[in-house]
Amino acid sequence: MKLSPALRRHGARWLLGVLLILGAAIACLAGNENIARLDAMLGDWRMRAEKPQLDGRIVIVDIDEQSLARIGRFPWGRDVQARLVRQLTGHYRVAALGFDISFPEPDTSSGYAVLERLARGELAGVPGLPAQLEKLRPAMDYDGLLADAMRGQPVVLGYSVSAQQRKGVLPKPAFTVADLNGRTLTAYVARGYEANIAPLQAAARGAGIFTALTDADGVVRSSTLLQRIGDGYYPSLSLATAAVYLQARAIAPRFTGTADSLSARELANGGLEHVVLFAPRGAMAIPVGEALTTTVQYRGTGGPAGGAFRYVSAADVLAGTVPAALLKGAIVLVGTTAPGLNDIRATPVNAEYPGVEVHANLIKSILDGRFKARPDYAPALELVQIVLFGLLLAGALAVLPPAGVMLAAVGALAAAIGINLYLYAVHDLVLGGAVLLLLIVALFIVNLAWGYFFEVRKGRALVARFGEYVAPELVAEMADNPQRYTMDGENRELTVLFADVRGFTAISEQLAPATLREYINQYLTAMSQDIRDSHGGTLDKYIGDAVMAFWGAPVAFADHASRAVASALLMQRSAARLNQQFCARGWPPLRIGIGINTGAMHVGDMGSRIRRAYTVMGDNVNLAARLEGASKQYGVGIVVGAATRAAAPAFLYRELDLVRVLGKQEAVAIFEPRGMRDDADAQELAQLARWSEALALLRARDWDAAAAAVASLQTDFPEDGLYRLYAGRLAQYRLAPPPVHWDGVTVLHNK
């Protein structure tokens, strides 16, 4: 089966591209730690690219440096925390209050326990002391103060999980293993916890886990919505706070399908589809990922200047100087940003991100009902992108020039990134893009390397070979775009030139071999420079003392005929200059004849398996060779065909004859170019007019009038060989006129 030219030329590159696509598809389906790391980095960049918008529903009460300076070092006494709760719930009437801090031990900072010990010991006999202490108890029981402040208010406490330690009292779980009816959920399991003391937990509306979930690189990219402790599943601080804000009566799992119909991802999660908040406004479904996690959608760079959430100082809240409108009806999270309080997290958007704002982002996602999630069909969608982008790019890069390869690769990268960002921003889909981007880069590098090591080398070889034929400036042009040029055979309209030395046999007999070599070398050098360097001609070959050249290939010129005629006129001037130099050295005189013809020719690399050459062939080439021979017969330096005269109208021509050359039946008009038409003087134009009249008289068979006209021209221009030729021809016609059916055509019998 014969392969198409495109397949022969680009098939290997296409095959290599398909192999790269296949490798990328396997990497996409199989997964890889390095690919996952790259996807995480791309996800970080994608998240940083989003512009934040301030959400007034969530406010962070910040235990900042200002608060520490005004209130005192942290941790503060529970009496201060009680004042803070009363300010927020009573004065500012917040809708929900979440603490990103825990209270795992009783607060003894009031000194009441010391007084009790003294009353039982050293001061046991002091009259009225026990009664006085009992009066002081409410004011000095800081835990009681905080519990009283929280009781009946929408307060959610925070706590952490640990490996072994169990401290404090856990809240009521969202649901238990028994509630799953035999299903198994994959979840993070905590053996221990550091929860809040019983009085505070009993007074609070709820509690949630604030322990951060970090990736292998220490960056917090996801968070658990629920964790398992014992037989219970406990919500995160963000989920518990959102539930209180929404006045949800329950947090429960929602399952989908049967065990037989579950996808691999769903089976890994026990078939869990959503976690549902059952609120008065209606059930709110929260999608969860594997192990009951969700991706944290970070907004802004974090902190007061981050632009996503409003921060107010805890000291200002305690002083009551915060505008009430900022906090009324809002969700308030109490957290710390002051240095040394150890609540700074490494996140995709900032290496020093306030931990409390992680919960704020999660709460916002819950309220908006929008979560960035990686769906079950993500691998299939990524695979489709890899195949489509890969095939389109592999096909395009194989046929494009280096600059096009670069533009196409950049365009593909931009399109891949744009699609990924669009799906992320508009449809909340988290898709991996590392494999696709690596594939695009790999296809770009491979095709660029291929283009350099194969195409460029091939192009350089082609250009180097053409350097034997064409001018250096044309070689430079070909080097810039070697793919535009080829040595393959093709049909084109070109102009071909033959030049030959008159009487070269006699010259070679008069000169010694070394002198003859110098004679011919100087001649060929001058002629070659006039052809190649002056007018962009292509040197075809030297045939002894003859020179063959053509214009219009490999570099296409619209004015190839004009270039050829201009070169011929220049060659005649160079020959005249050389003739003076040769005669001065005692060498034989130099005279040359030139034939030029324009027409369709076959051009390309032709020859045998042993030797090949870039040349032209065809009837129009043969005609040019015949015209060069005719130049001697007509006594002129240059003879061109009618097609050349028509294609180069800027020159002034003298018609020589109508001729029928050897091997052709059709007659052609032949002309002698005299120079540029605009440079001709009145005498030149008058001479040509007289000659045209004489030629017309001859073709009209008015032999006497024609002979008189030619004789007049011969008198005025005695050195002109054309008039001498026609004077002799008219003398014969007068003695023996041609037949009646004579068409004025002269048959040339010589080659």
Buried (B, 14 or more C-beta within 10 A) or exposed (E): EEEEEEEEBBEEBBEBBBEBBEBBBEBBEEEBEEBBBBBBBBBBBBBBEBEBEEBEBBBBBBBBBBBBEEBEEBBBBBBBBBBBBBBBBEBBEBBBBBBBBBBBEBBBBBEBEEBBEBBEEEEEEEEEBEEEBEEEEEEBBBBBBBBBBBBEBBBBBBBBBBEEEEBBBBBEBBBEBEBBEEBEBBBBEBEBBBBBBEBBBEBBBBBBBBBBBBBEEEBBBBBBBBBBBBEBBBBBBBBBBBBBBBBBEEBBBBBEEEEEEBEEBBBBBBBBBBBBBBBEEEEBEBBBBBBBBBBBBBBBBBBBEBBBBBBBBBBBBBEEEBEEEEBEEBBBBBBBBBEEBEBBBBBBBBEEBBBBBBBBBBBBBBBEEEBBBBBEEBBEBBBEBBBEBBBEBBBBBBBBBBEEBBEBBEEBBEBBBEBBBEBBEEEBBBBBBBBBBBBBEBBBEBBBEBBEEEBBEEBEEBBEBBBEBBBEEBBEBBBEEBBEBEBEEEEBBBBBBBBBBBBBEEBBEEBEEEEBEBBBEBBBEBBBBBBBBBBBBBBBEEEEBBBBBBBBBBBEBEBBBBBBBBBBBBBBEBBEEBBEEBEEEEBBEBBBBBBBBBBEBBBBBBEEEEEEEBBBBBBBBBBBBBBBBBBBBBBBBBBBBBBBBEBBEEBBBBBBBBBBBEEBEEBBBBBBBBBEBEEBEEEBEEBBEBBEBBBEBBBEEBBEBBBBBBBEBBEEBEEBBBBBBBBEBBEEBEEEEEEEEEEEBBEBEEE
